[in-house]
Amino acid sequence: MPDIVYAIILGFTFLSVKHTIADFFLQTPYQYLNKGTYGHPGGLLHSGIHVALSVPVFLLLAPSSALFGAAILAGEFVVHYHTDWLKEQANKRNGWQPDGPAFWRAFGVDQLAHMLTYIAIVYLLAR
């Protein structure tokens, strides 16, 4: 198997593990209780943590330039922030709570959007 295939698999694995750490181990109530308020520092901090933890993937798949790497990280920040904000808006506007299936469907779509973002990041770095 070519080395690039290993790098792609490791890159996506790294970003998936990073996501789990940032969302389920490092996320505090200050972050998750405020992601639905647009521009709140808690949601911005949460997205910033995701971006900071993504930087080491560049050791596996180096961006073609520092500017391109910064653009990827900025894109991740914007997409992550707005994905979380939209999920929170849907939950609040529709009254979806953890005891109902709509809440978990929204959560699943949110997580899928994040994973698709990581596929895009790996694609951009590997091409």
C-alpha positions in Angstrom: 0.0 0.0 0.0 1.4 3.4 -0.9 2.6 5.7 1.9 0.0 8.3 1.1 -2.8 5.8 1.8 -1.3 5.2 5.3 -1.0 8.9 5.9 -4.7 9.5 4.8 -5.9 6.7 7.1 -3.8 8.0 10.0 -4.8 11.6 9.3 -8.5 10.7 9.5 -8.0 8.5 12.5 -6.1 11.3 14.3 -8.9 13.9 13.5 -11.6 11.4 14.7 -9.8 10.8 18.0 -9.1 14.6 18.3 -12.8 15.2 17.9 -13.7 12.8 20.6 -11.3 14.4 23.0 -12.4 17.9 22.2 -16.1 17.2 22.3 -16.4 14.6 25.1 -13.4 15.1 27.4 -12.4 18.8 27.1 -15.8 20.5 26.5 -17.0 22.2 29.7 -20.5 23.4 30.6 -19.3 26.9 29.8 -18.8 25.8 26.2 -21.8 23.5 25.6 -24.3 25.6 27.4 -23.4 28.7 25.3 -22.9 27.3 21.8 -26.5 28.3 20.9 -25.8 32.0 21.6 -24.2 33.4 18.4 -20.8 34.9 19.1 -20.6 33.7 22.8 -17.0 33.1 23.9 -17.9 29.6 25.1 -18.8 28.5 21.5 -15.8 30.3 20.1 -13.5 28.7 22.7 -14.9 25.2 21.8 -14.2 25.7 18.1 -10.8 27.1 18.9 -9.9 24.0 20.9 -10.9 21.9 18.0 -8.7 23.9 15.6 -5.7 23.9 18.1 -5.9 20.1 18.4 -6.0 19.7 14.6 -2.6 21.3 14.0 -0.6 18.0 14.7 -2.3 16.4 11.7 0.1 18.5 9.7 2.9 16.3 10.8 1.2 13.4 8.9 -0.1 15.5 5.9 1.8 18.7 5.6 0.0 21.6 3.9 1.6 23.0 0.7 2.2 26.3 2.5 1.6 28.0 5.9 -1.1 30.1 4.3 -2.9 27.0 3.0 -2.6 25.4 6.4 -4.0 28.5 8.1 -6.9 28.5 5.6 -7.7 24.9 6.4 -7.7 25.7 10.1 -9.8 28.8 9.6 -12.3 26.8 7.5 -12.5 24.2 10.2 -13.2 26.9 12.8 -16.0 28.4 10.8 -17.6 25.1 9.9 -17.3 23.7 13.4 -18.7 26.8 15.0 -21.7 27.1 12.7 -22.5 23.3 12.7 -22.7 23.4 16.5 -24.7 26.7 16.5 -27.2 25.3 14.0 -27.7 22.2 16.0 -28.4 24.2 19.2 -30.8 26.4 17.3 -32.7 23.5 16.0 -32.9 22.0 19.5 -34.0 25.2 21.1 -36.5 26.3 18.4 -38.2 22.8 18.3 -37.9 22.0 22.0 -35.9 18.9 21.3 -34.6 17.3 24.5 -32.4 14.3 25.1 -35.4 12.2 26.0 -36.7 12.4 22.4 -35.5 11.0 19.1 -35.3 14.3 17.3 -32.6 15.5 19.7 -30.5 12.4 18.9 -31.1 12.7 15.2 -29.8 16.3 15.3 -26.8 15.2 17.4 -26.1 12.4 14.8 -26.3 14.9 11.9 -24.0 17.3 13.8 -21.4 14.5 14.3 -21.7 13.5 10.7 -21.1 17.1 9.6 -17.9 17.2 11.7 -16.7 13.8 10.3 -17.3 15.1 6.7 -15.3 18.2 7.5 -12.4 15.9 8.5 -12.7 14.0 5.3 -12.5 17.3 3.4 -9.4 18.4 5.5 -7.6 15.1 4.7 -8.6 15.4 1.1 -7.2 18.9 0.8 -4.0 18.0 2.6 -3.4 14.8 0.6 -4.0 16.1 -2.9 
